[in-house]
Amino acid sequence: MFAAIGIVVLLLMVFGGFVLAGGALGPILAALPLEMMIIGGAAVGAVLIGNSMHEIKLLGGGMMRIFKGPRYTDRDHVDVIALTSKLMKILRSEGAVALETHVTEPQNSEVFGEYPRLQNDPAIRALICDPLTLMVVSSGSLDTHAVEDVIDNAIRTRLHEMDEPAHTLQSLADAFPALGIVAAVLGVIKTMGAIDQPPEILGKMIGAALVGTFLGVLLAYGFTGPMASRLKQVNAQDQQIFQSIKQVIIASLHGHPQPLVLEAARSGLAPSHRPQLTELLDAMRSR
């Protein structure tokens, strides 16, 4: 939402200020299609050269997250703590055998079924079920620190994939000024080939060439750079839910009482998403 508003504000302020200062949009609009073709086409080509189809698909998903915002809501943070806590309670009170069907077939689990949004999220399912499946096959005898290392590695791998689109956008932001210079240089070459034309024609041609430099800088610092920063913020907010899962599992394996387990997961959330401890306790009792 704010990303779309920001784009509108940026365009209005830049071009509105230019017009109010006495500038004419005609030369810019006339040069814009071809200059954008050169700069944008070069950018698309660079993305294709530097990425596989998998990364390009991730980039498309990343662009959607910029405008849609974080995937996980405040309710999801509460639910994932409650879900993981219930599974760990089964492991402690009933043993690994009772937990097996819940983590090996989460799509059929009654516990997961209480939280359908999380049940249908592959990343959440994997981060919960994979380490708990290890506990099941080892009859709960794994070292807690070893389980923590496994979860940390899974989270790092997940975050690395989430951050790939942001890295691609930042690379584009770094490249756009240079691509704008490429377009400008091509415009200068065209102008030099028409050096025998009158000054008014040469002036228009030089102005058109400078539009390339303008577009490169604007696209870098007005669009792709801020988009890369926003995507990093969105990813940082979404990754907190993974840390909550880890905290519940590890605190439970250490044998902490449930209120302390819930507090360990809750305290790791940013203040803007952190539920009250009483809210988590109510969530554990309500289902």
Disulfide bonds with the S-S distance in Angstrom:
none
